[in-house]
């Protein structure tokens, strides 16, 4: 190519100028052409180059390299179940139908793509035992992997339900082979998603097997996840979108107890991996278990349950590293940094709680336990009380393997969904659903209770910004710029807030500001920014906009993001920090929830979290501004001091407006002076309506924002945000729990609530005498009144009294009971807030 350019240069210039000038001009052309060739995005996606950019911000800054869209491509759809099989179309790339396309995922999984009749290139998402954004690149006609993109791999339960195989009459699938459960099993799917007239229906099974590795004299073994083709349920079936079959027991494959249905085009060979197809969700393979299960399912399941019981006793304990459950349903729904709805029992979806009868809502701890990757589940009844396994089989139970998996995923027991099925769900089938041995299951999966639960502390900012710190100090700071909202160097957490000037309806500038964006990061996590964009919230990950059109939940690096609506986003970090962002009437409100581990470790505009509001106005220099007598101007100076140096900013500057507005050296507009107070003048046309709207607690905040912005809507949004935060603070007040009390053997317990002020009553069955307290009340010092109750047979008591003497007998009984109580106290000390299910 270089020689050709040089030849053209000489040919043209020899006709008009001397040879020396031609050489000079050709040299310039060669330099320019070489430089232009360097300005490509091939292999450089995410980088900013000298003359153009391959960074995602180049689209809005209009400085992309010429081949950016073709090289740093996007795909549609942008998400797929981690089981794979979904065709991802590469946007902006048109190829010859005869071209050869290969797709490489994570630089290790190579699969052949395909090109449709219109030249659109497609890659098929592969089977991956992990969730999150998956990078991949493509190879076209043997040319190097220079084009790259990414797609979102999601938990199978979060995949688009219209793209999956649906099992009809799920109960029959679950209990097939148990007494009186036989017949045909049926499934449905969207036939248009399989581009073929005929399809194959396959059964796949999941298990975790031991893998051995050897290195010289050293060898080790570990578990490996395995999803394998078992056999065909039907070949060359007409693609009608429905299929039924009569299951047959299998002696060979009965050790595969969980798995999936997969449907592919009939042109695909049986069991071929990573081809376009549809999957069902994971389910128990009851219909294909061995004949012994059908002959006596209860005995077969009991044997499996007892085997699991022995195996569990050999595994390391995990209960003590789990977080306690919130004491009330309201707390569980408010602690959004540490708990999230378990969609198998969701009050927002009608409380269909198949595995938790009596519950109306369940939550799961978002973070898996650090050592074992285990999970916590908490379920609540219609009164909002925490349910416990000592009282009900519908209570929540801890999980040896977190249902949502845990980083780094891929290997047991951290595989999303499937490890949980093997370690926790199948044992529930064996012990509880297929046999009557739930006591065995609950001995290893007892509810945790809530005695040690501590609610998070919350800080909020809203309106023309009003701040309420973690310790409850309320003040106003309406600077314009970028500031440290929460900074914790010890915990490596940074939450930064950006404010911008408010404009009146006539487009003139108001002397007020409001929140426009929040950027945050913890340790090595992805940087998350949430900003206002035309009345809704836009989420960015590492300066790239995240699409929430297909998924509401995203597993990212060191952080999770939940966006149920364009006006509602919650960010959750691994430490349990939760950041809630809401937008209403164009105003953003931000609530930061911090777990107790951050006590005395925070600074910034939300102050020092230590239950002492007097030191919340702590400056970056370590001085404390007295909140009792500080003027509005002094507080403004305090807030301005928490501006962010340019080099520390986490924000994205992807428009001329942002570059121009926030380019001042300290990211704080010192020329802007807000209005610190405004009088209510009777002749102001806003005042009458304002006074009607702004009353009660928060009225002053409402009035201030109405007058500074000249907007009743803004004042109303401020009042609403204040009331919302008040309700949150009420819910997050600590609740005292005295812990669970057992039902006495041969007796009854009336009541299942164990919070301060609750009273339980006890009685004995007929023929038994009562020893202990018939009523016990939970006190605010976390202790129960009275003594534990025991029910003894009256004939045994009479025999003891007649033989030994009443005083000696009573002393003997008292000593035995005292020793038993001490034993239970020791057990509660080892497992502070778990069920002690055995009784005297």
N, C-alpha and C positions, 0 to 999 in steps of 0.2 A: 504494500500500500504506500509506504514511504517513497519507494522508487517511482511509483506511478505519479504521485503528486509532484515530485521533483522534475520528472520528464515534462509534465504539463506546464510547469513554471518556466522551464527553459524554452519550450516551444513558443509560448506566448511572448515572453520578454525579448527574445532574440529578434522579433519582428519590429520592436520599437525602440529598444535601448541597448546600451552596450552590455557585454557579457558580465562585467563586474557588478553593474547595478542589478542584473538579473539574479546573480548569485545572492546578493544581499536581500532582495525581495523574496526569493524562494526560501531563504533561511527564516525570514519572518513568518512566512506562511507555514513552514514546517513546525516552528515553535508554537504557533497558534493552534494548528491542527493537533499537535501532541497534547497541548494543554486542554483543548476541548475534549479530547479522548479521555483525559483523566477525570473530567467532571461527569462521571457516571455514577449511578447508584448500585451498580452490579457489585454485590458483595459488601456494600457499605450502607445498608439500610440502618437508620438511626443516627447517622453521623452528619455533622455540618461541615461542608467543604468550603474551600476558599471562595468560589464564585457562585455556588448554589448549594442547596441543602437536600439531604436525604432523610432529614428528621421529620417526624409527623407534623410538626408545627409549620412546615414549609407551605402546606396547602393554604392556610389562612394568611401567611405572610407573603405569599405569591413569589417565593424564591426557590421553588423546587427545581432540581435538575430535570432535564428533558425527559429522561426515562423513568422518573420516580414512580408513576402510576403502574407501569408495566413491570417494574423490578421489585418495588416494595408493595406487593399487591395485597388487596383485601379479598375475602371470600364470602360467598353467600350460599347457604346459611353460614353464620359465623360460629355456630355451636353444634355439638354432637354428643350423644351419650358416650361415656368412656368405653362402651362395648363396641363402638365403631359401626362401620357399614353405611355411613351417610355420605352422599356425594357432595363435595364442597367445590362450588364453581369459582374459578379464579377470575376476578373482575379485571377488565382492561387488557386482557390477553386473548388474542385470536390467533389460532395456529392452523396450519394445513391439516386436514383430516388424516393424512398419512403420516404425520409427524409422530415421533416416539416420545412419550412423556413418562418420567419417573418422579415419584414423590418421596422425599426422605424426611421422616419425622424425628425430631430430637437428635439428628445426626447419626441415628443408629438403626432406624426401622425403614427399610426401603420397600416401596410398593409401586406397582405399575398403575399409572393413572389412565384416563381415557379422554378422547376428544370427540365431541358430538358432531353432528352433521353441519352445524353452523360454525364450527371451529372453536367453540368454547372449551377451555381446558378444565378438567375436573380431577380432583384427588379424592380417594375414598378414605375416610377417617379410620384409623386402625384400632384394634383392641388395645386399650391401655388401662392398667389398674391404678389410675391416678386421675385427679381432677385439676383444673386450672388451665391457663393459657399455654398451648402447646406450639412451639415454633416448628416450622417445616420449610424446606426449600425444594425447588424442582429442577430437574435435569431435562433439557429439551434436545433431542437428537444428539446425545452424547456430549453436549457442551456443558461446561462446569456448572456447579450449583451456585448460580449467581443471583437468582431471584428467590425472595423469601417472603413469608407471611406467617400468620398464626391463627389458630382457632381455639375455641373454648371447649374443653372436655368437661362434662358435667356428670354428677352422680346420676345413675339410671332413673332414680325416682324423680329427678328434676328435669329430665329430658321432656321434649314436647310430646304430650300424650297422644297427639294425632299421628305421631310417627312411630308408634309402637304396636305390637301385637297385644290385643286385649283378651284376657282369659274370661270367658263367660261363666257365671255362677262360680265365683272364686271359692266359696265354701266347699263345693264338691271337689275341686282340685285339691284343697287342703286336707280333706278327710277321706279321700278315695281309698277304699279298702278297709275302712273301719266299718263296724256293723251298720247295715242298711244303706251304705253309700256305694252305689255301683252305677253302671250305665255309661253313656257317652260323655266325653269331654269335648267342649267346643271352644273355638277362638274366632276372633274377627280381626280384620286389619283394613287399612285403606288400600284398595287394590291399585289405585292410580300411582301409588308410590313405588310399585314394582313394575318396571318397564318391560313386561313380558306377558304373554297370554297364559303361560303355564308356570307353576311355581313348585319348589321343593319345600317341604316342612320338616325341620330337623329338631332333635332334642339334644341339648348341650348340658353338660354337668360341670359343677365347680367343686374343687377340693384344694386342700393345701398339703403338699407332700414334702418330705425331707429331701433336701438337696445337699450333697456332699461335695466339698472342694478340697483339693490336695495341693500342697505347695512344699515340696521336699519332704522333710520329716514331719511337717505339721499338717494336720487336716482338721477341718471343721465342718459342721453341718448346720443348715438353716432351713426354714420353711420357704417354699416357693408356691405362689399362687398359680393355679392351673384351671383354665376353662377349656374343656375339650368336647369335641363332637362325640356323641354316644351312638345314635342311630337315627335312621330316617323314619318319620311318622307318615310320610306320603311323598311320592315322587310324581312329577308331571301332572300335578293337580291343576284343574282349571282355575285361573286367578279370579275367583268370584268375590274374594274378601271374607269368606267364611270357610271353616273346616272343622269337622268332627271326627273323632276316632274312639275306638274302644281300647283302653290301655291294657297291656299285658304285663304280668309280673316278670321280672328279669333277675335271674340268679347271678348272672355275670356282672351286671352293672349296678347292683343294689347298694354298693357302698357309696354311690353318688346320690346324696339325699337332697341336694338343692341344685337348681340349674335354670335354664331359660329355653324358650322356643325361639328358633330363628327361621325366617322365611326368605328365600332367595329365588331368583329366576331359575327356571329348570335347566338352563344352559350351564349353570355353575355345577361343578362336581361336588359330591357330598363332602361336607366338612372343610371346604376350602376357606382359609382364613382371610379376613379383611376384604371381603367383596361386598358390593352394595346389597343391602338387605334390611329387614326389620327384625327387632328383638322384642320379646316380652320382658317384663320385669322379672327379677329373680323370684322363684317360688319353690315350695317344697315339692319334691317329685314323688308324692305318695303313690300315684298310679303305677309306677314302674318298680316299686320295692318288691323284694322277694316274696314267694308264696307264704312263708311263715308269718309275714305281716298280715296277710289277708285271712289266714287261718285263725289267728288270735292276736289282733292288733294291740290289745291292752298288755298282754304278756310280753310281746315283742318290744313294745315301747318301754315297759317297765325295765326290762333287761338293759336297754340302751340308756335309760335314765340312771340306773345304778352304775353302769360303766362310766358314764359321765361324772357321776359323784366321786368315784375313785380317782378319775383323771384330774378333776378339779383340785383334789387334795394334794396333788403333786405339783401343781402350778404355783408360781409366786403370788402372794396376795396383792391385791390392787385397790381394795376398798379405802384404805387409809389415805391414799393420795388424791381422792376425789373431793371436789367441792361439795359442801352441804347444799341441800335444796333450800330455796326461799320458803319462808313459813306460810305465805299466803299466795293465792293466785294473782292478786294485784301486784305483789312484789315480783313474782316470777315474770310477769309481762312487762314490768318497768325496768328490770335489770337487763337491758338490751345488750350490754357489753359482754355478758357472761352466759346468758340463756336465750334460746330461740325456740319458737314454736315447733313441736313435733307434729308433723302434718298427719300422722296416723291418728291423732286425737286433737282436733282443732276446734275451738269454740266458734271461730269465724266461719267454719264450714259445717255447722250443725252438730258438732260433738259426736261424730260417728266413731266410737272408740271400741273397735272390735276386740282388741287385746286387753282393754282396760275397762271392763264393765263397772259402772258407777262413777267413772271419771267424766268430766266435761271438757277438760283441757290438760294437755301435757306439754312440758318443755324439755329440751335437752341442753346440757351444758355445751356451749359452742366449742370450747377448747378441749381436746383430749388430754388425759393426764400425761405428764412429761415422760415418765419412765416406761409405762406399759401401753400407752395409747388407748386408755380406757375411757369410758363415757359415763355420764350421769343422766338419769331420767327422773323427772318429778311430775306427778299427776295430782290433780285437784278435783274435789267434788263440787256439787252445785252451790255449797255455801262458801266456796273459796278456800276451804281447808286442805292442807296437804294430806294425801292419803298414804297410809303405811301398810307394808305387806303383812305386818302383825295383825292387821284388822281386815284386810281385803285383798283378794287376788287381783283387783283392778288397779292397785297402786303401781307407781313407777318403780323400776328396778335399775340398778347399775349395770353397766355392760363391760365385760372384759375387753371387748373390741368396740371402739366408738362407731356408731352406725354410719356417720359421715366420713369415716376414715380419718387419718391424721398424717401430716407431712413426716417423712418424704413419700408416703403412700407406697404403692407398687408391691411391697413385700408384707406378708402376714406378720403381725395381726393388724396391720394398718391399711389394708385394702378397703376402699370405700364400699360399704354395703355387705360385701361377701364375707369378710372376716367376722362381722357382727352376726351374720346368719349362722356361721359355723359354731362360734363360741357361745352365743347367747340365745338365738331364736330356735335352732333345732332342739336344744335341750328343753326349751319351753314346750315344744311339741311333744317330745318324749315323756316329759314328766307331768305336764298339765293338760294338754289338749288330747293326747292319745291314751293317757293313763291317769290314774288318780294318785299321783305322787308329787303334788305341787310342794309339799313340805320339804322335799329333797331339793327342789329348785331354789326355793326361797332361803334355804340354809346357806346357799352360796351367793344369792342375789337379794339380800335384804335391803329394804328402803333405808336411806341414810338419815332421815329426820332433818331437823333444822336448828338444833340447839347451838351449833357453831356458825350458823350463817350470819354474815354481816353485810347489810345492804351497802351499795356504793354511795359515795358523796357526789352531788350534782352541782354544776355551775351552769349558768345560762346567760346568753347575750341576745338581745332582740331590740327592735325599734330603732330610734335615733340614739345610737346604741346605749342601752341600759344593761348594766352588768350586775348579776347576783353571784357572788363568789361561792366557793365550796363551803365556806363557813357562814354564809348567809348575809354578807355585807352587800348592801344595795347602793350603787353609785352610777353616775352617768359619765361616759367619756366618748365624745364624738369627734375624734380626730380623723384626718383623712390620710390613709396610708396603709402600711402593712405592719402588724404587731404580733408579739408573742402572747397568745391567749393562755396557753399552758406550756411550760417548759420544765422538764425534769431531767437534768443531766445525768443523775444517778441511774434513772431507769431508761435513759436514752429515748425519751418521748418528746416530740415537738408538735404542737398544734398552733398554727399561725392563722391570723384573721386579716382579711383585706376589707377596708371600707372605702366607699366612694361617695362623692357628693350627690345630694338629692336635687332634683329639678322640679320646679312647679309645673302645673299643667300647661302654662304658657311658655314653657321651656326656659324660664329664667332660673338662675341658680339660687337655691335656698341655703341658708347658713346652717345646714344640717347634713349628717351623713348616715349611711346605713351599711349593713354587711352586704358584700357582694361575692365573697369567696372565702373558702377555708381550705388550707393545705396542711397535711399531717403525715407523720412518719414515726415509726417506732423501731429502734435498732436498725436492722438491715432490711426492713420491710420495703415493699413498693411504696412510692410516694403517691398518696391519694389526694386529689383536689376536687372539691365540690363547689360549683359556682352557679350563680343565677344566669339564666339564658332565656330571655323572653318569657318570663313568668313560670319557668320550670327549672329544675336542677339538672345540671350537666356534671357528670363524673369523669374525671381524668385519672388514668394510671400512668405514672411516669411520663406525664405531659401528653398522653394520647387519650382521646375521648373513648370511653367505654360505651358500647351499645347495650341497652337493656330492653331491646325490642323482643328478644327471644327468651332471655333468662332474667329472673328477678334477683337471683343470688349468684355471687361469684366468689370462688376460692382463689385468692391471689397469694402472692409471696408474703407471708407474715401478716396477712390481713384478710378480712372478709368484708364484702360489701353487699348490702341488701337494699334494693330499690323497688318496693312494691308499687310505687306510683311515681310520676314525674315530679311530684311535690314532696316526696318523702324518701329520704336516704339515711341509712344507718351504716356506720363504719365500725368494725370490731377488730381490735388488735389482740395478739396472742396473750398479752398480759391481763386481759379482761377489761381493758378500756373500751368504752362505747362512746361514739360521737353521733348524736342524732341531729339531722338537719331537716328543717321543715320550711316551706315557703307558702305564705298566705297573703293574698292581695298584693303581691310583689315584694313582700318583706320576708327576709330570711331570719329564722330563729335557730340558734345553735345551743344544744345541751351536751355537755361533756360529763360522762359518768366515770368516776375513778374508783377502783377497788381499794380496800383498806391498806394494801401494800404501799400506796403512794403517800401515806401520812408523813408529813414533814419533808416531803421530797419534791414539792412543786413551787413554782414561782411564775410570775407573769400577771396578766390582767385578771385572772381568776384567783390570784392570791396564793397564800401558803395554806395547804389543807391540813389543819391541825385543831379544828373546832374552836379556834380563837380568832374572831373577826378583827380584833384590834391590830393585828400585824399584817392584814391582807394587802394594804397599800405599801408593799415592800418594793423599793426601787431596785434597778439593776446594780446600783452601787452598794446595796445592802442597808440603806436607810429606810426607816419606816415613817410614812406620813400619817399623822394622827387623823383617823376617820371621823372623830367626834367634832373637831373644829376646823377641818380643812375646807377651804373655799372651793367653789367650782373651778376657779382658775388654777388653784394648786393641784386639784385632781386632774385637770387637763394636762398640766405639766408632768405629773406622775405617769399618766397613760402614754404621753408622747415619748417618754423615756424608754418605753418597751418596744420601740420601733425595731425593725429587723434590718441588720446590715445586709447589703446587696448579696454578699457572698454566702449568707446563711439562708437566703430565701428559698422556700420550697415551691413557690408559685410558678405558673406557666405564663410566659409573655408571648402570646401567639397572635397579636394584632397590633396595628399601629397605635390604636388607642391605649392599649396597656403599656406599650413601650414609652409613649409620650407622657402618660399620666403618672406612671410609677418609676420614673427614671431619676428622681431626685436621689442624691447620694445615700441618705439614711432611710429611704422608703417612707418618709413622713413629710407631708406638705406643711412646712412651718409658716407659709404665707396664709393658710386658711385659719380663720378665727370663727368659731361657731357662736351661736346664740346660747348664752347660759341660762337665760330666763326671759319669759315674755309675759307681759301683763294681760289680764282678761278685760278688754275694754267692752263696755255694754253695746257700743254701736257697731261692733264687729259682727257681721252677718253669720259667722261660724259659731259664735259663742252659745246661742240658744240651743242649737242641735248638739253642740259639744257637751253642754252641761246635762242634757238629757241622756247622752250616751255614757259619759265618763262619770261614774259614781262608784262608791264602795272602795274596797282595796284596789290599788293600782290606778285610782282616778287621776292622781297627779301626773303619772307617766303618760296616761292617755291624753290629758290636756296638753302637756308639753309637745308631744309629737303631732297632735292635731294642729297646733298653732305654728310650729316651726315649719311644717311641710304644707300647711294650708289644705289638709286633706282629712276628712272624717274617716275615710277608709283606712288610712295609715294609723290614726288614733285607735280605731276599733281593732286593727290587727295587733297593735301593741297591747291593748287590754286583754285580748284573747290569749296572747302568748304568756302574759303574766299569770293569768288564771290557770292556764295549762301547767305552768311550772309549779304553782301553788299546790295543785292536785298531785303532781309528781312527788313533791316534798312530803306531803302527807302519807303517801303510799310507802315512801322509803324510810319512814321512821322505824328504828329498830323494834323488833317484836321479841318478847321473851317467851321461850319454850322450855318446858320442864322435861321434855322427852317422853317417849312412849311408855305406857304401863300395860303389862300383859293381862289377858283375861285369866282368872284363876282356873286351874284344872278343876273340873266338876262344879264350875260356877259360871256366872254371867257378868259382863261388864256393860254398863249403859253409858255410851258416849265414846267419841273417837277424836275429840279435840283436846290438844295438849298445850295450849297457850295460857299465859298469865290470866287468871280470873276464871278459867274453865274448871268445872267440877265433874268428876267421874263418880258413879255409884256402882257398887258391887253387891252381888248376892250369891248364895250357894244353891245348888240343886237340891231337890227334895231328898232327904236322907243323909244330908251332910251338914256338919256344924261349922259355923263361921269363926275363924280366928284372924283378927286384924281389923282394919278400918273399912267400914261400909261406904264411906265417902272420902274422897281425897281431892284437894283443890290445889291448882298450880299457883304458886306464889311468885312475886316479882324478883325474888332472889334465886329463881330457877330451881326451887325445890318443891316437893309435894308434901302436903300436910298428911299426917297419919302414918300408918304402917301398911306394908303389903299384906293383902288378904290371902288366906289359905282356907280351903274347904276340905274337912276331914270327915270320914264316915263316922256317924254317931255310935255304931257298934264297936268300931276300933277304939274310939275315945273311951267308951264305957268299959271295954276290956282292960285298957291301960289303967284307968282309974281304979277298977276293982282289983287288979293284980298288984300294982305298984303303990297305989295311994295317990290321991288327987294332987297333992303339992308336988311330989316327985315327978309325976307325969307331966304336969304343966311346965315344970322346970326343964324337963327333958325335951319337950316339944319346943319350948322357947329357945333352947340352945341349938337345936337342929335348924330352926328357922333362921336364927341369927347367923349361923355358919352359911346357910344357903344365900342369905342376903349379901354377905361379904363376898361370896363367890361371884354373884351377879355384879356387884360393884367393881370387882377386879376385871370382869369381862367388859363392862362398860368403859372401864379405864383404857383397856387395850383397843376397843372399838367404840369410841366415845359416844357416838350417836347412831348406832345401828340396832336393829331388833335383836333382843335376847329372847329367843322363841321358846326355849325349854322352861318348864315350871316344875315345882316340887311335887 
